[in-house]
Amino acid sequence: MGFNSFFSIIFILFIIVLVICGWITKKWVSGSNDYFIAGREVGVLNNIFGVAAIGFAGTIITLGPGLAIQSGFWGSYGFGMAYLFGGLALYGLLFAPYIRRSGAHTLPEWLEMRFDSKTRTLITLSSIFGLLGIMANNVLSMALVTTGFTGWSLIATLSAIFLMFLIFTYVGGFWAISMTDFIQMCIGLVALPAMLIGLMTNYGGFSFISNNWPGDLSYLTSGITNGSLPVFSLQYPSLLTFIILFACFLVWGNNYYWLRVSSTRSESTAKKSFVYAAIILAVGPYLILTLSGLYAGTAFADTFAPNGDVSPMSAFGVVLKGLPIAIAAFALLGALAASISTSTTSLIGASSTATRDIYQKYYRPNATPKELTVPSKIITMVLGLLVWVLCFYPGGPLFLFAFSTAWLGPPSVLVLLGIWWKRTTMAGAFTGAVVGIGLTTLFTILELTNIFVLSQYTHIGVVGLITTLLATVIVSLLTTPNYYGQADWQNNGNDTTNHQLDEKGLEVLTLIANGYNTMAEVSDMLGVDSAVSNKIIEKLDQNKIIYRKKYSGPGFYTFYISEAGQKLVKHDETYDIVAQLSREDVMFLKEIEKGTENFKTFIQTNEYDSLKVSVILSKLIRQGYLDESGIWRRKVKLNESGQNYLNSIKATTA
């Protein structure tokens, strides 16, 4: 059986799997909250594979082997380490706990919470543009890999891949992406080791590379034409620009990584998934792809530019030609799966912020999650079609990826400062965003028109980073920060002795008294944009009715009631103030005691929003009354503590 026949068979089977996943998860989508963040139900194993699937993308399948040919082992693997540990692992440790507690579905939504509405809108537009570029890069990268091996038409290959991920994302949203990310990562973790074993069997061990490397210098530090990766150069590519673009910009300022945190069951799940995903990718796909580039450069040195006509970025497809048909076809399928995975994640990242931060905010502010389902899908399709144009960006995937991530620079700076420097002001954030985005746009236009080629001096992302950082810091120091950024505000608070709260304020205060003490829990219980609940929290905080655990980092969104606040709580809505259980909490425990099917019927009959169900269950799990399980949908059951509590209630009322 020839390659095309074998590949066609496994490709059709792969499509069938995608269709099945889409059909299964379509039933799980009851509203936009399920479509974009999976109802905050994603578990740790699922999210580890989901984050890893983003990293194991068409981009690294192109850049990993290509950079190895151009710059040697450390030139390629250094790129991976910058992204994996400077980006993913650090994001999980420093940012994920804060993001999960904030309750913001999207990064721009948080920007309004922390700063203001105009900053949110500005970053929304730049984020969409950057994410669409990243999506186009993945589609183009996969098309180049495929055509490098098969010789198929680039236009036809682009069309097929493009149509596949667009339809799939439309059908199932984030739930479908989460399920197929898991499957696609499993394929990759089998296909790549099989490919490496095939290369070593066909050509020999690593001595084949060291003995036959075409460059005059070591394959560890230099490419086939003796090129090496600079470390501190401000020109792209270099290790410094890799850190700026692919750690800081690509991860910290990226909405689809934000969604990966926002969709998890808990902040512990979010933190672990990013760290473990970085480790899995480092010892698996990234190492193997670097080694495959070294094999390609050694065995096919005359094929790649400047010695030949083939771009080093097509190395993955070229090296497959030296492998048995079954291994080559399976490895190519793994690469295709990786490309689809990241492309769909990029698309959902762009469409979620377009829907929530533009459509809902300005056109349908009172729309329910169910009412936003159809608009969400339409916006997803429209943005997907715009990707087609970006697939033909000049310079190929290496420069398209770098250009796209440069647009994510300003939000990454605002996220870093907004979380850890409470002195950052609204005026500083907006000015920094305007300056950073404005100069990024200006220099992009000048370079594309050859009026001024900035890349001969530095990368556009470096300019965006420096100008955004300086503008934000300088203006913040010259303007008045929010109340919590003022050194003496806690000594000048309002007297709460006779303070009267409005209905929403009392509702939030009661939620905190009942144990819903993070911004995410408050927002999900209220069913509102976190920018709305944030205003209520700030009013309570300023009046010393509540206080925050800390005023920077994750503790910023964890709340406690003051002594004055305790007097204002609506105790008629609390079942057990000592155990921090509301009447609704106890009702959930009683329904769960009756069995899984009964609980599902209870939720459907009362038309509970998925986020409200998720937050109530999460709190009861945290308090020790329920045990959870389930790789996909969360399953809960009453544990011994929960049963004992219900038994005590029955004994009291008997």
QUIJO-V639747 format. One record per residue. PHI is phi in radians with two decimals (999 if undefined). BURIAL is I if it has 9 or more other ideal C-beta (glycine too) atoms within 8 Angstrom, else O. Layout:
BEGIN
phi:PHI burial:BURIAL
phi:PHI burial:BURIAL
END
This chain:
BEGIN
phi:999 burial:O
phi:-1.33 burial:O
phi:-1.08 burial:I
phi:-1.03 burial:O
phi:-1.17 burial:O
phi:-1.12 burial:I
phi:-1.12 burial:I
phi:-1.06 burial:O
phi:-1.13 burial:O
phi:-1.23 burial:I
phi:-1.20 burial:I
phi:-1.13 burial:O
phi:-1.06 burial:O
phi:-1.12 burial:I
phi:-1.10 burial:I
phi:-1.07 burial:O
phi:-1.07 burial:I
phi:-1.08 burial:I
phi:-1.10 burial:O
phi:-1.09 burial:O
phi:-1.08 burial:I
phi:-1.10 burial:I
phi:-1.17 burial:I
phi:-1.12 burial:I
phi:-1.32 burial:I
phi:-1.01 burial:I
phi:-1.26 burial:O
phi:-1.54 burial:I
phi:-1.71 burial:I
phi:-1.86 burial:O
phi:-3.02 burial:I
phi:-1.12 burial:I
phi:-1.14 burial:I
phi:-1.34 burial:I
phi:-1.17 burial:I
phi:-1.78 burial:I
phi:-2.29 burial:I
phi:0.93 burial:I
phi:1.07 burial:I
phi:0.92 burial:I
phi:-2.00 burial:I
phi:-1.22 burial:I
phi:-1.51 burial:I
phi:-1.19 burial:I
phi:-1.13 burial:O
phi:-1.07 burial:I
phi:-1.32 burial:I
phi:-1.02 burial:I
phi:-1.21 burial:I
phi:-1.16 burial:I
phi:-1.14 burial:I
phi:-1.10 burial:I
phi:-1.14 burial:I
phi:-1.14 burial:I
phi:-1.21 burial:I
phi:-1.48 burial:I
phi:-2.08 burial:I
phi:-1.00 burial:I
phi:-1.12 burial:I
phi:-1.24 burial:I
phi:-1.14 burial:I
phi:-1.51 burial:I
phi:-1.28 burial:I
phi:-0.97 burial:I
phi:-1.13 burial:I
phi:-1.12 burial:I
phi:-1.19 burial:I
phi:-1.09 burial:I
phi:-1.18 burial:I
phi:-1.42 burial:I
phi:-2.28 burial:I
phi:1.48 burial:I
phi:-1.01 burial:I
phi:-1.26 burial:I
phi:-1.13 burial:I
phi:-1.43 burial:I
phi:-1.20 burial:I
phi:-1.10 burial:I
phi:-1.03 burial:I
phi:-1.10 burial:I
phi:-1.14 burial:I
phi:-1.06 burial:I
phi:-1.26 burial:I
phi:-1.22 burial:I
phi:-1.76 burial:I
phi:-1.32 burial:I
phi:-1.75 burial:I
phi:-1.07 burial:I
phi:-1.08 burial:I
phi:-1.14 burial:I
phi:-1.08 burial:I
phi:-1.11 burial:I
phi:-1.39 burial:I
phi:-1.70 burial:O
phi:-1.91 burial:I
phi:-1.00 burial:I
phi:-1.03 burial:I
phi:-1.13 burial:I
phi:-1.07 burial:I
phi:-1.12 burial:I
phi:-1.27 burial:I
phi:-1.14 burial:I
phi:1.44 burial:I
phi:-1.18 burial:I
phi:-1.20 burial:I
phi:-2.20 burial:I
phi:-1.07 burial:I
phi:-1.05 burial:I
phi:-1.05 burial:I
phi:-1.14 burial:I
phi:-1.07 burial:I
phi:-1.25 burial:I
phi:-1.05 burial:I
phi:-1.44 burial:O
phi:-2.14 burial:I
phi:-2.76 burial:I
phi:-1.18 burial:O
phi:-1.21 burial:O
phi:-1.16 burial:I
phi:-1.04 burial:I
phi:-1.14 burial:I
phi:-1.09 burial:I
phi:-1.21 burial:I
phi:-1.00 burial:I
phi:-1.12 burial:O
phi:-1.20 burial:I
phi:-1.15 burial:I
phi:-1.04 burial:I
phi:-1.10 burial:I
phi:-1.13 burial:I
phi:-1.18 burial:I
phi:-1.13 burial:I
phi:-1.15 burial:I
phi:-1.12 burial:I
phi:-1.10 burial:I
phi:-1.08 burial:I
phi:-1.08 burial:I
phi:-1.17 burial:I
phi:-1.12 burial:I
phi:-1.14 burial:I
phi:-1.04 burial:I
phi:-1.17 burial:I
phi:-1.12 burial:I
phi:-1.15 burial:I
phi:-1.09 burial:I
phi:-1.14 burial:I
phi:-1.20 burial:I
phi:-1.10 burial:I
phi:-1.69 burial:I
phi:-1.66 burial:I
phi:1.39 burial:O
phi:-1.19 burial:O
phi:-1.14 burial:O
phi:-1.12 burial:I
phi:-1.10 burial:O
phi:-1.15 burial:O
phi:-1.15 burial:I
phi:-1.00 burial:I
phi:-1.09 burial:O
phi:-1.14 burial:O
phi:-1.14 burial:I
phi:-1.04 burial:I
phi:-1.12 burial:O
phi:-1.10 burial:I
phi:-1.26 burial:I
phi:-1.19 burial:I
phi:-1.15 burial:O
phi:-1.09 burial:I
phi:-1.11 burial:I
phi:-1.03 burial:I
phi:-1.24 burial:I
phi:-1.95 burial:I
phi:1.09 burial:I
phi:-1.16 burial:I
phi:-1.10 burial:I
phi:-1.11 burial:I
phi:-1.11 burial:I
phi:-1.09 burial:I
phi:-1.18 burial:I
phi:-1.32 burial:I
phi:-1.01 burial:I
phi:-1.07 burial:I
phi:-1.15 burial:I
phi:-1.15 burial:I
phi:-1.20 burial:I
phi:-1.08 burial:I
phi:-1.06 burial:I
phi:-1.11 burial:I
phi:-1.25 burial:I
phi:-1.69 burial:I
phi:-1.16 burial:I
phi:-1.20 burial:I
phi:-1.04 burial:I
phi:-1.10 burial:I
phi:-1.13 burial:I
phi:-1.12 burial:I
phi:-1.08 burial:O
phi:-1.10 burial:I
phi:-1.15 burial:I
phi:-1.19 burial:I
phi:-1.21 burial:O
phi:-1.34 burial:O
phi:-1.90 burial:I
phi:1.96 burial:O
phi:-1.25 burial:O
phi:-1.17 burial:O
phi:-1.12 burial:O
phi:-1.04 burial:I
phi:-1.24 burial:I
phi:-1.13 burial:O
phi:-1.48 burial:O
phi:-2.15 burial:O
phi:-1.03 burial:I
phi:-1.24 burial:O
phi:-1.29 burial:I
phi:-1.36 burial:O
phi:-1.86 burial:O
phi:-1.16 burial:O
phi:-1.17 burial:I
phi:-1.22 burial:O
phi:-2.12 burial:I
phi:-2.44 burial:I
phi:-1.50 burial:I
phi:-1.20 burial:I
phi:-2.00 burial:I
phi:1.27 burial:I
phi:-1.28 burial:O
phi:-2.35 burial:I
phi:-1.56 burial:I
phi:-1.10 burial:I
phi:-1.65 burial:O
phi:-1.84 burial:O
phi:-1.14 burial:O
phi:-1.45 burial:I
phi:-1.51 burial:I
phi:-1.64 burial:I
phi:-1.61 burial:I
phi:-2.74 burial:I
phi:-1.08 burial:I
phi:-1.11 burial:I
phi:-1.22 burial:I
phi:-1.08 burial:I
phi:-1.10 burial:I
phi:-1.13 burial:I
phi:-1.40 burial:I
phi:-1.78 burial:I
phi:-1.83 burial:I
phi:-1.16 burial:I
phi:-1.27 burial:I
phi:-1.09 burial:I
phi:-1.74 burial:I
phi:-1.08 burial:I
phi:-1.78 burial:I
phi:-1.86 burial:I
phi:-1.21 burial:I
phi:-1.34 burial:I
phi:-1.28 burial:I
phi:-1.04 burial:I
phi:-1.10 burial:I
phi:-1.12 burial:I
phi:-1.39 burial:I
phi:-1.08 burial:I
phi:-1.49 burial:I
phi:-1.36 burial:I
phi:-1.24 burial:I
phi:-2.75 burial:I
phi:-1.23 burial:I
phi:-1.11 burial:O
phi:-1.03 burial:I
phi:-1.09 burial:I
phi:-1.09 burial:I
phi:-1.08 burial:I
phi:-1.11 burial:I
phi:-1.27 burial:I
phi:-1.18 burial:I
phi:-1.16 burial:I
phi:-1.09 burial:I
phi:-1.07 burial:I
phi:-1.17 burial:I
phi:-1.04 burial:I
phi:-1.17 burial:I
phi:-1.16 burial:I
phi:-1.57 burial:O
phi:-2.02 burial:I
phi:-0.93 burial:I
phi:-1.19 burial:I
phi:-1.17 burial:I
phi:-1.15 burial:I
phi:-1.16 burial:I
phi:-1.11 burial:I
phi:-1.15 burial:I
phi:-1.13 burial:I
phi:-1.15 burial:I
phi:-1.17 burial:I
phi:-1.12 burial:I
phi:-1.09 burial:I
phi:-1.12 burial:I
phi:-1.36 burial:I
phi:-1.44 burial:I
phi:-2.24 burial:I
phi:-1.00 burial:I
phi:-1.37 burial:O
phi:-1.44 burial:I
phi:-1.63 burial:I
phi:-1.08 burial:O
phi:-1.53 burial:O
phi:-1.27 burial:I
phi:-2.23 burial:O
phi:-1.79 burial:O
phi:-1.62 burial:I
phi:-1.16 burial:I
phi:-0.99 burial:I
phi:-1.25 burial:I
phi:-1.74 burial:I
phi:-1.07 burial:I
phi:-1.04 burial:I
phi:-1.17 burial:I
phi:-1.18 burial:I
phi:-1.18 burial:I
phi:-1.16 burial:I
phi:-1.13 burial:O
phi:-1.61 burial:O
phi:-1.96 burial:I
phi:-1.00 burial:O
phi:-0.98 burial:I
phi:-1.10 burial:O
phi:-1.17 burial:I
phi:-1.09 burial:I
phi:-1.15 burial:I
phi:-1.18 burial:I
phi:-1.14 burial:I
phi:-1.16 burial:I
phi:-1.12 burial:I
phi:-1.05 burial:I
phi:-1.15 burial:I
phi:-1.12 burial:I
phi:-1.07 burial:I
phi:-1.09 burial:I
phi:-1.13 burial:I
phi:-1.10 burial:I
phi:-1.00 burial:I
phi:-1.25 burial:I
phi:-1.12 burial:I
phi:-1.18 burial:I
phi:-1.16 burial:I
phi:-1.09 burial:I
phi:-1.14 burial:I
phi:-1.19 burial:I
phi:-1.14 burial:I
phi:-1.26 burial:I
phi:-1.23 burial:I
phi:-1.14 burial:I
phi:-1.28 burial:I
phi:-1.15 burial:I
phi:-1.27 burial:I
phi:-1.36 burial:I
phi:-1.66 burial:I
phi:-2.14 burial:I
phi:-1.07 burial:I
phi:-1.19 burial:I
phi:-1.12 burial:I
phi:-1.80 burial:O
phi:-2.03 burial:O
phi:-2.33 burial:I
phi:-1.11 burial:O
phi:-1.79 burial:O
phi:-1.21 burial:O
phi:-1.40 burial:O
phi:-0.95 burial:I
phi:-1.15 burial:O
phi:-1.21 burial:I
phi:-1.58 burial:I
phi:-1.08 burial:I
phi:-1.13 burial:O
phi:-0.99 burial:I
phi:-1.07 burial:I
phi:-1.22 burial:I
phi:-1.13 burial:O
phi:-1.09 burial:I
phi:-1.04 burial:I
phi:-1.14 burial:I
phi:-1.08 burial:O
phi:-1.14 burial:I
phi:-1.06 burial:I
phi:-1.17 burial:O
phi:-1.18 burial:I
phi:-1.09 burial:I
phi:-0.94 burial:O
phi:-1.12 burial:O
phi:-1.22 burial:I
phi:-1.12 burial:I
phi:-1.92 burial:O
phi:-1.09 burial:I
phi:-1.06 burial:O
phi:1.79 burial:O
phi:1.41 burial:I
phi:-1.13 burial:I
phi:-1.05 burial:I
phi:-1.45 burial:I
phi:-1.11 burial:I
phi:-1.12 burial:I
phi:-1.15 burial:I
phi:-1.11 burial:I
phi:-1.12 burial:I
phi:-1.17 burial:I
phi:-1.07 burial:I
phi:-1.24 burial:I
phi:-1.59 burial:I
phi:-1.10 burial:I
phi:-0.97 burial:I
phi:-1.12 burial:I
phi:-1.13 burial:I
phi:-1.16 burial:I
phi:-1.16 burial:I
phi:-1.12 burial:I
phi:-1.06 burial:I
phi:-1.21 burial:I
phi:-1.11 burial:I
phi:-1.40 burial:I
phi:-1.88 burial:O
phi:-2.18 burial:I
phi:-1.21 burial:I
phi:-1.38 burial:O
phi:-1.09 burial:I
phi:-1.81 burial:I
phi:-1.07 burial:I
phi:-1.13 burial:I
phi:-1.13 burial:I
phi:-1.12 burial:I
phi:-1.17 burial:I
phi:-1.10 burial:I
phi:-1.06 burial:I
phi:-1.14 burial:I
phi:-1.11 burial:I
phi:-1.13 burial:I
phi:-1.10 burial:I
phi:-1.19 burial:I
phi:-1.08 burial:O
phi:-1.23 burial:I
phi:-1.07 burial:I
phi:-1.12 burial:O
phi:-1.05 burial:O
phi:-1.22 burial:I
phi:-1.14 burial:I
phi:-1.12 burial:I
phi:-1.09 burial:I
phi:-1.30 burial:I
phi:-1.14 burial:O
phi:-1.63 burial:O
phi:1.07 burial:O
phi:-1.31 burial:O
phi:-2.58 burial:O
phi:-1.66 burial:O
phi:-1.14 burial:I
phi:-1.09 burial:I
phi:-1.28 burial:O
phi:-1.96 burial:O
phi:-2.85 burial:I
phi:-1.51 burial:I
phi:-1.05 burial:I
phi:-1.13 burial:I
phi:-1.12 burial:I
phi:-1.11 burial:I
phi:-1.07 burial:I
phi:-1.12 burial:I
phi:-1.13 burial:O
phi:-1.20 burial:I
phi:-1.12 burial:I
phi:-1.09 burial:I
phi:-1.12 burial:O
phi:-1.10 burial:I
phi:-1.13 burial:I
phi:-1.17 burial:I
phi:-1.09 burial:I
phi:-1.15 burial:I
phi:-1.09 burial:I
phi:-1.22 burial:O
phi:-1.67 burial:O
phi:-2.15 burial:I
phi:-1.45 burial:O
phi:-1.37 burial:I
phi:-1.07 burial:I
phi:-0.94 burial:I
phi:-1.30 burial:I
phi:-1.59 burial:I
phi:-1.61 burial:I
phi:-1.04 burial:O
phi:-1.91 burial:O
phi:-1.12 burial:I
phi:-1.18 burial:O
phi:-1.55 burial:O
phi:-2.14 burial:O
phi:-1.21 burial:I
phi:-1.35 burial:O
phi:-1.30 burial:O
phi:-1.72 burial:I
phi:-0.99 burial:O
phi:-2.02 burial:O
phi:-1.27 burial:I
phi:-1.91 burial:O
phi:-1.78 burial:I
phi:-1.37 burial:O
phi:-1.05 burial:O
phi:-1.18 burial:O
phi:-1.08 burial:I
phi:-1.14 burial:I
phi:-1.13 burial:I
phi:-1.15 burial:I
phi:-1.06 burial:I
phi:-1.20 burial:I
phi:-1.05 burial:I
phi:-1.13 burial:I
phi:-1.09 burial:I
phi:-1.57 burial:I
phi:1.73 burial:I
phi:-1.56 burial:I
phi:-1.93 burial:O
phi:-2.08 burial:I
phi:-1.09 burial:I
phi:-1.06 burial:I
phi:-1.19 burial:I
phi:-1.11 burial:I
phi:-1.10 burial:I
phi:-1.21 burial:I
phi:-1.21 burial:I
phi:-1.36 burial:I
phi:1.26 burial:O
phi:-2.22 burial:O
phi:-1.02 burial:I
phi:-1.11 burial:I
phi:-1.14 burial:I
phi:-1.30 burial:I
phi:-1.15 burial:I
phi:-1.07 burial:I
phi:-1.11 burial:O
phi:-1.16 burial:I
phi:-1.09 burial:I
phi:-1.09 burial:I
phi:-1.16 burial:I
phi:-1.13 burial:I
phi:-1.17 burial:I
phi:-1.08 burial:I
phi:-1.62 burial:I
phi:1.05 burial:I
phi:-1.45 burial:I
phi:-2.27 burial:I
phi:-2.48 burial:O
phi:-1.59 burial:I
phi:-1.12 burial:O
phi:-2.57 burial:I
phi:-1.95 burial:O
phi:-2.69 burial:I
phi:1.28 burial:I
phi:-1.00 burial:I
phi:-1.09 burial:I
phi:-1.08 burial:I
phi:-1.90 burial:I
phi:-2.06 burial:I
phi:-2.12 burial:I
phi:-2.36 burial:I
phi:-1.55 burial:I
phi:-1.36 burial:I
phi:-1.09 burial:O
phi:-1.15 burial:I
phi:-1.17 burial:I
phi:-1.04 burial:I
phi:-1.27 burial:O
phi:-1.74 burial:I
phi:-1.12 burial:I
phi:-1.47 burial:I
phi:-1.19 burial:O
phi:-1.20 burial:O
phi:-1.70 burial:O
phi:-1.86 burial:I
phi:-1.47 burial:O
phi:-2.47 burial:O
phi:-1.19 burial:O
phi:-1.20 burial:O
phi:-1.43 burial:O
phi:0.98 burial:I
phi:-2.14 burial:I
phi:-1.51 burial:I
phi:-1.09 burial:O
phi:-1.17 burial:O
phi:-1.04 burial:I
phi:-1.14 burial:I
phi:-1.08 burial:O
phi:-1.08 burial:I
phi:-1.05 burial:I
phi:-1.15 burial:I
phi:-1.24 burial:I
phi:-1.15 burial:I
phi:-1.05 burial:I
phi:-1.37 burial:O
phi:2.12 burial:O
phi:-1.07 burial:O
phi:-1.13 burial:O
phi:-1.10 burial:I
phi:-1.15 burial:I
phi:-1.05 burial:O
phi:-1.11 burial:O
phi:-1.05 burial:I
phi:-1.13 burial:I
phi:-1.19 burial:O
phi:-1.11 burial:O
phi:-1.58 burial:O
phi:0.91 burial:O
phi:-1.24 burial:O
phi:-1.22 burial:I
phi:-1.05 burial:I
phi:-1.23 burial:I
phi:-1.19 burial:I
phi:-1.07 burial:I
phi:-1.07 burial:I
phi:-1.27 burial:I
phi:-1.16 burial:I
phi:-1.10 burial:I
phi:-1.07 burial:I
phi:-1.18 burial:I
phi:-1.16 burial:I
phi:-1.18 burial:I
phi:-1.08 burial:O
phi:-1.39 burial:I
phi:1.60 burial:O
phi:-1.66 burial:I
phi:-2.24 burial:I
phi:-1.92 burial:O
phi:-2.06 burial:I
phi:-2.70 burial:O
phi:1.81 burial:O
phi:-1.27 burial:O
phi:-1.72 burial:O
phi:-1.31 burial:O
phi:-1.30 burial:I
phi:-2.00 burial:O
phi:-2.23 burial:I
phi:-2.56 burial:I
phi:-1.19 burial:I
phi:-1.68 burial:I
phi:-1.08 burial:O
phi:-1.14 burial:O
phi:-1.13 burial:I
phi:-1.15 burial:I
phi:-1.08 burial:O
phi:-1.14 burial:I
phi:-1.13 burial:I
phi:-1.09 burial:O
phi:-1.16 burial:O
phi:-1.17 burial:I
phi:-1.09 burial:O
phi:-1.16 burial:O
phi:-1.23 burial:O
phi:-1.57 burial:O
phi:-1.20 burial:O
END
